[in-house]
Amino acid sequence: MKYKGIYWRLFSPFIHKSIERRFGKDLADQTIRKGKEQYRKLLAQADDLGPGNPMASNAYFAYVFSAAWLGSDKQISPQEMAQVMTDVLKGPLLKFYFGLTDLNKKPKKWYYAMKKYEKWYQKHGKDYPVNWIVQFDENKHAEGSYYCFTRCPICEFCQRIGIGELMPALCATDEVMFKLQHGRLHRKYTIAKGDPICDYWVTGDQAKNRESIQ
């Protein structure tokens, strides 16, 4: 992947703050110092997802936290790293950003976002085959957005380089992100756990949550 330092510069101070509070300044300093180089190494190894890919930011976000975890020399467990990720997501920056969306008012936001990605992939997928493959079922649920992935390049990459144990923590950030948008993620499957799909049924937190189209 093309190196983009903005993601590291943006999130690393919040990662440092969380780790310092939870585990002490020495480990926080080490994590950021070593993590910066790990971030470069990860991006150099990761598959190119293609220019203009609407989903690429997800990978950069994941690799920032993966790099920080490696920077800690894995002294922080995957479960503890999930807490650090949650701290960052609930911090003032991302809490404000995600809070601009109310999924009760825009229940189809993520459906349309994934349709945008699908259109991009149909045009560029042959050139960048290592990517998310998204599927839709218009009759699956009456409310909100429903889609699923049958391929996840983040999961494939993490497993390939031997850090697959961090994937459940990375996947758990989805639920936090949607909650900050006044929403709920109803999920049964994740590729990281060996399932054939990652399913996303996203509703507003005030939705009645009917299981299927009536």
Backbone as numpy.savetxt, mean C-alpha at the origin, in Angstrom:
# Nx Ny Nz CAx CAy CAz Cx Cy Cz
12.93 0.05 -10.80 12.09 1.24 -10.80 12.97 2.49 -10.80
12.46 3.53 -11.40 13.18 4.80 -11.39 13.27 5.33 -9.96
14.46 5.80 -9.61 14.64 6.34 -8.26 13.88 7.65 -8.10
13.08 7.74 -7.04 12.37 8.97 -6.68 12.59 9.22 -5.20
13.47 10.15 -4.90 13.81 10.42 -3.51 12.74 11.12 -2.72
11.76 11.70 -3.41 10.72 12.47 -2.72 9.97 11.61 -1.71
9.77 10.35 -2.03 9.02 9.47 -1.12 9.82 9.25 0.17
11.12 9.02 0.03 11.94 8.83 1.23 12.01 10.10 2.05
12.23 11.23 1.38 12.33 12.50 2.11 11.02 12.85 2.79
9.91 12.48 2.19 8.60 12.82 2.74 8.26 11.99 3.97
8.51 10.67 3.91 8.04 9.78 4.96 9.08 9.44 6.03
10.36 9.54 5.70 11.38 9.10 6.67 11.36 9.88 7.99
11.07 11.20 7.99 11.00 11.88 9.30 9.90 11.33 10.20
8.77 10.94 9.59 7.67 10.39 10.38 7.98 8.98 10.85
8.70 8.22 10.02 9.15 6.89 10.44 10.11 7.02 11.61
11.03 7.95 11.51 12.00 8.17 12.60 11.27 8.53 13.89
10.31 9.40 13.80 9.57 9.83 14.99 8.87 8.66 15.66
8.24 7.80 14.85 7.53 6.65 15.42 8.50 5.67 16.06
9.59 5.35 15.36 10.54 4.38 15.90 11.22 4.93 17.15
11.55 6.20 17.14 12.17 6.79 18.34 11.23 6.68 19.54
9.96 6.95 19.33 8.99 6.89 20.43 8.80 5.45 20.92
8.81 4.52 20.00 8.53 3.13 20.37 9.79 2.35 20.80
10.93 2.65 20.18 12.10 1.80 20.38 13.37 2.56 20.74
13.32 3.87 20.76 14.50 4.63 21.17 15.20 5.32 20.01
15.95 6.36 20.36 16.60 7.21 19.37 17.70 6.48 18.60
18.46 5.63 19.28 19.56 4.95 18.60 19.07 4.09 17.44
18.03 3.31 17.68 17.50 2.46 16.62 16.85 3.31 15.53
16.19 4.39 15.92 15.57 5.28 14.93 16.63 5.90 14.02
17.74 6.36 14.62 18.82 6.95 13.83 19.41 5.92 12.86
19.64 4.72 13.35 20.20 3.65 12.51 19.25 3.32 11.36
17.98 3.20 11.68 16.98 2.82 10.68 16.97 3.80 9.51
17.00 5.07 9.80 16.95 6.07 8.74 18.29 6.16 8.02
19.37 6.06 8.75 20.70 6.14 8.12 20.91 5.00 7.14
20.66 3.79 7.58 20.85 2.62 6.72 19.70 2.48 5.72
18.53 2.90 6.14 17.35 2.75 5.28 17.43 3.55 4.01
18.07 4.70 4.05 18.18 5.54 2.86 18.89 4.81 1.73
19.98 4.13 2.06 20.70 3.36 1.04 19.92 2.12 0.63
19.23 1.51 1.59 18.40 0.35 1.26 17.29 0.73 0.28
16.76 1.93 0.43 15.71 2.41 -0.48 16.24 2.47 -1.91
17.43 3.00 -2.08 18.05 3.03 -3.41 18.25 1.62 -3.97
18.72 0.72 -3.13 18.97 -0.65 -3.57 17.67 -1.35 -3.98
16.62 -1.14 -3.19 15.34 -1.78 -3.52 14.81 -1.30 -4.86
14.85 0.00 -5.07 14.34 0.54 -6.34 15.18 0.07 -7.52
16.47 -0.09 -7.31 17.35 -0.56 -8.38 17.02 -2.00 -8.77
16.50 -2.78 -7.83 16.16 -4.18 -8.09 14.72 -4.37 -8.56
13.84 -3.44 -8.20 12.42 -3.61 -8.47 12.10 -3.46 -9.95
11.09 -4.17 -10.41 10.66 -4.10 -11.80 10.09 -2.73 -12.12
10.37 -2.25 -13.32 9.83 -0.98 -13.79 8.34 -1.14 -14.03
7.54 -0.35 -13.36 6.08 -0.44 -13.48 5.53 0.45 -14.58
6.39 1.25 -15.20 5.97 2.04 -16.34 5.67 3.49 -16.01
5.96 4.41 -16.95 5.68 5.83 -16.74 4.20 6.13 -16.70
3.82 7.01 -15.79 2.42 7.40 -15.70 1.51 6.37 -15.08
2.08 5.33 -14.48 1.28 4.27 -13.86 0.57 4.83 -12.62
-0.78 4.85 -12.60 -1.50 5.41 -11.46 -1.28 4.65 -10.15
-0.77 3.43 -10.25 -0.57 2.60 -9.06 0.86 2.62 -8.55
1.77 3.26 -9.29 3.19 3.19 -8.93 3.47 3.76 -7.55
2.72 4.77 -7.12 2.95 5.37 -5.81 2.77 4.34 -4.69
1.91 3.34 -4.90 1.74 2.29 -3.90 3.05 1.54 -3.68
3.76 1.27 -4.78 5.03 0.55 -4.67 6.09 1.41 -3.98
6.19 2.68 -4.36 7.16 3.56 -3.70 6.89 3.64 -2.20
5.62 3.76 -1.85 5.23 3.81 -0.44 5.67 2.54 0.28
5.39 1.39 -0.34 5.75 0.12 0.28 7.26 -0.03 0.42
8.01 0.43 -0.55 9.46 0.23 -0.52 10.15 1.19 0.45
9.53 2.32 0.74 10.06 3.18 1.79 10.05 2.44 3.13
8.92 1.81 3.43 8.81 1.10 4.70 9.65 -0.18 4.70
9.74 -0.83 3.56 10.59 -2.02 3.45 12.05 -1.64 3.70
12.47 -0.51 3.13 13.84 -0.05 3.30 14.12 0.31 4.76
13.18 0.96 5.40 13.34 1.31 6.81 13.47 0.05 7.66
12.65 -0.94 7.35 12.70 -2.20 8.10 14.07 -2.87 7.94
14.56 -2.89 6.70 15.89 -3.45 6.45 16.97 -2.61 7.13
16.74 -1.29 7.16 17.69 -0.40 7.82 17.80 -0.66 9.31
16.75 -1.19 9.88 16.78 -1.53 11.31 17.49 -2.86 11.56
17.96 -3.50 10.48 18.54 -4.85 10.56 17.53 -5.85 11.11
16.27 -5.57 10.83 15.15 -6.43 11.25 15.06 -6.56 12.77
15.61 -5.57 13.47 15.43 -5.56 14.93 13.99 -5.26 15.31
13.27 -4.66 14.38 11.84 -4.41 14.54 11.11 -5.56 13.86
10.18 -6.18 14.54 9.45 -7.30 13.95 8.46 -6.78 12.90
8.01 -7.65 11.97 7.00 -7.21 11.00 5.75 -6.66 11.68
5.35 -7.28 12.79 4.17 -6.80 13.51 4.40 -5.41 14.09
5.60 -5.19 14.61 5.93 -3.86 15.14 6.05 -2.83 14.01
6.55 -3.28 12.86 6.65 -2.38 11.71 5.26 -1.96 11.25
4.29 -2.84 11.39 2.90 -2.49 11.06 2.42 -1.34 11.94
2.84 -1.32 13.20 2.47 -0.23 14.10 3.13 1.08 13.67
4.38 0.98 13.21 5.07 2.17 12.72 4.35 2.72 11.49
3.96 1.84 10.57 3.23 2.27 9.38 1.92 2.96 9.75
1.24 2.40 10.72 -0.02 3.00 11.17 0.22 4.37 11.78
1.30 4.51 12.55 1.65 5.82 13.12 1.82 6.85 12.01
2.53 6.46 10.94 2.79 7.39 9.84 1.51 7.74 9.12
0.68 6.74 8.85 -0.58 6.99 8.15 -1.51 7.89 8.96
-1.49 7.74 10.27 -2.36 8.53 11.12 -1.71 9.84 11.58
-0.51 10.08 11.10 0.15 11.34 11.39 -0.53 12.49 10.68
-0.15 13.72 11.01 -0.87 14.89 10.50 -0.89 15.01 8.98
0.19 14.62 8.32 0.29 14.79 6.86 -0.72 13.92 6.12
-0.64 12.60 6.32 -1.50 11.69 5.58 -2.92 11.69 6.12
-3.06 11.93 7.41 -4.42 12.02 7.97 -5.19 13.15 7.31
-4.51 14.28 7.11 -5.15 15.41 6.43 -5.44 15.07 4.97
-4.45 14.48 4.28 -4.60 14.18 2.86 -5.74 13.21 2.61
-5.74 12.08 3.31 -6.80 11.10 3.10 -8.14 11.60 3.62
-8.11 12.43 4.64 -9.34 12.97 5.19 -10.10 13.89 4.26
-9.44 14.31 3.18 -10.12 15.14 2.18 -11.19 14.35 1.43
-11.10 13.03 1.48 -12.07 12.16 0.82 -13.04 11.58 1.83
-14.32 11.63 1.51 -15.35 11.01 2.34 -16.04 9.96 1.48
-15.77 8.69 1.77 -16.31 7.62 0.95 -17.80 7.42 1.13
-18.39 8.09 2.11 -19.84 8.10 2.20 -20.44 8.99 1.12
-19.71 10.04 0.75 -20.17 10.95 -0.29 -19.70 10.53 -1.68
-18.56 9.82 -1.72 -18.01 9.35 -3.00 -17.76 7.85 -2.91
-18.83 7.05 -2.82 -18.66 5.61 -2.59 -17.98 4.86 -3.74
-17.98 5.44 -4.95 -17.38 4.77 -6.10 -15.98 5.30 -6.42
-15.41 6.08 -5.53 -14.10 6.70 -5.81 -13.06 5.67 -6.23
-12.94 4.59 -5.50 -11.88 3.64 -5.79 -12.21 2.75 -6.98
-13.47 2.57 -7.25 -13.86 1.87 -8.49 -13.38 2.66 -9.70
-13.64 3.95 -9.69 -13.21 4.78 -10.81 -11.69 4.88 -10.88
-11.04 4.90 -9.73 -9.58 4.95 -9.72 -8.99 3.68 -10.34
-9.57 2.54 -10.02 -9.07 1.28 -10.58 -9.42 1.15 -12.06
-10.53 1.73 -12.48 -10.87 1.76 -13.90 -9.83 2.58 -14.67
-9.38 3.65 -14.05 -8.33 4.47 -14.65 -7.05 3.67 -14.79
-6.71 2.91 -13.75 -5.52 2.06 -13.84 -5.71 1.00 -14.91
-6.88 0.38 -14.98 -7.14 -0.65 -15.97 -6.92 -0.12 -17.38
-7.37 1.09 -17.63 -7.18 1.72 -18.93 -5.70 1.91 -19.22
-4.95 2.34 -18.21 -3.50 2.52 -18.38 -2.85 1.18 -18.71
-3.24 0.13 -17.98 -2.62 -1.18 -18.17 -2.95 -1.76 -19.54
-4.16 -1.55 -20.01 -4.53 -2.03 -21.34 -3.65 -1.41 -22.42
-3.21 -0.20 -22.18 -2.37 0.51 -23.15 -0.89 0.17 -23.00
-0.42 -0.03 -21.76 1.01 -0.17 -21.50 1.43 -1.53 -20.95
0.47 -2.39 -20.66 0.79 -3.65 -20.00 1.75 -4.54 -20.77
1.70 -4.52 -22.10 2.61 -5.35 -22.89 4.06 -4.93 -22.70
4.27 -3.64 -22.50 5.63 -3.13 -22.29 6.10 -3.29 -20.84
5.14 -3.33 -19.92 5.47 -3.45 -18.49 4.60 -4.56 -17.88
4.92 -5.81 -18.21 4.04 -6.93 -17.82 4.00 -7.22 -16.33
5.09 -6.87 -15.60 5.08 -7.11 -14.16 4.33 -5.96 -13.51
3.05 -6.18 -13.26 2.16 -5.13 -12.78 0.95 -5.75 -12.12
0.11 -4.91 -11.56 -1.15 -5.38 -11.01 -2.08 -5.80 -12.14
-2.82 -6.87 -11.92 -3.88 -7.25 -12.84 -5.19 -7.12 -12.07
-6.04 -6.22 -12.52 -7.27 -5.90 -11.79 -8.47 -6.50 -12.51
-9.42 -6.96 -11.73 -10.67 -7.50 -12.26 -11.84 -6.87 -11.51
-12.98 -6.82 -12.18 -14.18 -6.23 -11.60 -15.34 -7.20 -11.70
-16.27 -7.08 -10.78 -17.52 -7.83 -10.82 -18.64 -6.85 -10.49
-19.33 -6.38 -11.53 -20.33 -5.33 -11.35 -21.52 -5.80 -10.51
-21.70 -7.11 -10.38 -22.85 -7.65 -9.65 -22.48 -8.19 -8.27
-21.25 -7.93 -7.86 -20.78 -8.52 -6.60 -21.41 -7.87 -5.38
-21.45 -6.52 -5.35 -21.95 -5.81 -4.18 -22.80 -4.61 -4.61
-23.78 -4.30 -3.79 -24.70 -3.21 -4.11 -24.12 -1.86 -3.77
-23.21 -1.81 -2.83 -22.69 -0.53 -2.34 -21.19 -0.45 -2.51
-20.71 0.77 -2.63 -19.29 1.02 -2.63 -18.59 0.58 -3.90
-17.29 0.30 -3.76 -16.44 -0.10 -4.87 -15.98 -1.54 -4.65
-16.03 -2.34 -5.70 -15.50 -3.69 -5.60 -14.57 -3.96 -6.77
-13.39 -4.50 -6.44 -12.43 -4.94 -7.45 -11.48 -5.91 -6.77
-10.72 -6.62 -7.55 -9.72 -7.51 -6.97 -8.50 -7.57 -7.88
-7.37 -7.91 -7.28 -6.14 -8.09 -8.03 -5.79 -9.58 -8.06
-5.40 -10.05 -9.23 -4.92 -11.43 -9.34 -3.40 -11.47 -9.43
-2.78 -10.29 -9.45 -1.32 -10.21 -9.42 -0.92 -8.94 -8.71
0.12 -9.04 -7.85 0.61 -7.87 -7.12 2.13 -7.83 -7.25
2.68 -6.85 -7.96 4.13 -6.77 -8.13 4.88 -6.50 -6.84
4.24 -5.84 -5.89 4.90 -5.59 -4.60 5.13 -6.90 -3.88
4.10 -7.73 -3.83 4.21 -9.02 -3.17 5.24 -9.90 -3.86
5.21 -9.93 -5.18 6.17 -10.75 -5.93 7.60 -10.30 -5.65
7.81 -9.00 -5.64 9.16 -8.47 -5.42 9.64 -8.78 -4.01
8.80 -8.53 -3.01 9.21 -8.78 -1.63 9.52 -10.26 -1.40
8.75 -11.12 -2.01 9.03 -12.55 -1.86 10.31 -12.93 -2.59
10.54 -12.32 -3.74 11.72 -12.64 -4.55 13.02 -12.27 -3.84
13.01 -11.17 -3.09 14.25 -10.73 -2.43 14.31 -11.17 -0.97
13.35 -11.98 -0.56 13.43 -12.60 0.76 12.88 -11.79 1.92
11.95 -10.85 1.63 11.34 -10.10 2.73 9.81 -10.25 2.70
9.36 -11.41 2.23 7.93 -11.65 2.12 7.20 -11.59 3.46
7.93 -11.81 4.56 7.28 -11.79 5.87 6.76 -10.40 6.24
7.20 -9.38 5.52 6.72 -8.02 5.80 5.41 -7.72 5.08
5.03 -8.55 4.11 3.87 -8.25 3.29 2.56 -8.11 4.08
2.25 -8.97 5.06 1.00 -8.77 5.81 0.91 -7.39 6.45
2.05 -6.87 6.92 2.06 -5.53 7.51 1.78 -4.47 6.44
2.37 -4.64 5.27 2.12 -3.70 4.18 0.66 -3.76 3.74
0.11 -4.97 3.65 -1.30 -5.12 3.25 -2.23 -4.48 4.26
-1.86 -4.53 5.54 -2.72 -3.99 6.59 -2.88 -2.48 6.49
-1.97 -1.80 5.79 -2.11 -0.35 5.65 -3.34 0.02 4.83
-3.83 -0.90 4.00 -5.02 -0.61 3.20 -6.21 -0.26 4.09
-6.41 -1.08 5.12 -7.55 -0.87 6.02 -7.44 0.48 6.72
-6.24 0.84 7.14 -6.04 2.13 7.81 -6.32 3.27 6.85
-5.82 3.16 5.62 -5.99 4.22 4.63 -7.47 4.48 4.34
-8.24 3.41 4.16 -9.66 3.59 3.86 -10.41 4.15 5.07
-9.99 3.75 6.26 -10.64 4.26 7.47 -10.46 5.77 7.58
-9.28 6.26 7.17 -9.03 7.70 7.20 -9.90 8.45 6.20
-10.45 7.72 5.24 -11.35 8.31 4.25 -12.82 8.06 4.60
-13.07 7.82 5.89 -14.43 7.55 6.38 -15.01 6.32 5.70
-14.15 5.33 5.52 -14.58 4.12 4.83 -14.22 2.86 5.57
-14.63 1.73 4.99 -14.31 0.42 5.53 -13.86 -0.49 4.39
-12.86 -1.29 4.66 -12.42 -2.31 3.72 -12.92 -3.66 4.21
-13.71 -4.31 3.38 -14.21 -5.65 3.69 -13.40 -6.62 2.83
-12.54 -7.38 3.45 -11.60 -8.21 2.69 -11.58 -9.63 3.25
-11.55 -10.60 2.33 -11.46 -12.00 2.72 -10.12 -12.63 2.31
-9.51 -12.09 1.26 -8.35 -12.75 0.69 -7.20 -11.78 0.43
-5.97 -12.28 0.56 -4.80 -11.52 0.13 -3.81 -12.48 -0.51
-3.17 -12.01 -1.57 -2.16 -12.82 -2.26 -1.00 -13.12 -1.31
-0.68 -12.17 -0.43 0.43 -12.34 0.50 0.24 -13.55 1.41
-1.01 -13.93 1.66 -1.30 -15.08 2.51 -1.45 -16.37 1.70
-1.17 -16.28 0.39 -1.27 -17.46 -0.45 -2.58 -17.60 -1.18
-3.48 -16.62 -1.03 -4.75 -16.66 -1.75 -4.55 -16.26 -3.21
-5.47 -16.66 -4.09 -5.30 -16.33 -5.51 -5.60 -14.88 -5.85
-6.24 -14.15 -4.93 -6.59 -12.75 -5.19 -6.40 -11.90 -3.94
-6.30 -10.58 -4.18 -6.51 -9.59 -3.12 -7.83 -8.91 -3.44
-8.81 -9.09 -2.58 -10.13 -8.52 -2.87 -10.33 -7.22 -2.09
-11.00 -6.29 -2.74 -11.29 -4.98 -2.16 -12.77 -4.68 -2.33
-13.50 -4.71 -1.24 -14.85 -4.16 -1.23 -14.79 -2.98 -0.27
-14.87 -1.79 -0.81 -14.68 -0.56 -0.05 -15.99 0.20 0.02
-16.46 0.48 1.23 -17.69 1.23 1.42 -17.44 2.41 2.36
-18.38 3.32 2.38 -18.34 4.35 3.41 -18.63 3.73 4.76
-18.19 4.37 5.84 -18.39 3.76 7.16 -19.82 3.88 7.66
-20.67 4.54 6.86 -22.09 4.61 7.20 -22.95 3.72 6.32
-22.32 2.96 5.44 -23.05 2.09 4.51 -23.73 0.95 5.24
-24.79 0.45 4.65 -25.55 -0.66 5.24 -24.87 -2.00 4.99
-23.97 -2.02 4.01 -23.18 -3.21 3.73 -24.02 -4.43 3.33
-24.89 -4.21 2.35 -25.61 -5.33 1.79 -24.63 -6.19 1.00
-24.72 -7.50 1.13 -23.71 -8.38 0.56 -23.71 -8.43 -0.96
-24.87 -8.27 -1.59 -24.90 -8.41 -3.05 -26.00 -7.54 -3.63
-26.01 -7.44 -4.93 -27.06 -6.69 -5.62 -28.40 -7.38 -5.35
-29.38 -6.59 -4.98 -30.71 -7.13 -4.71 -31.53 -7.22 -6.00
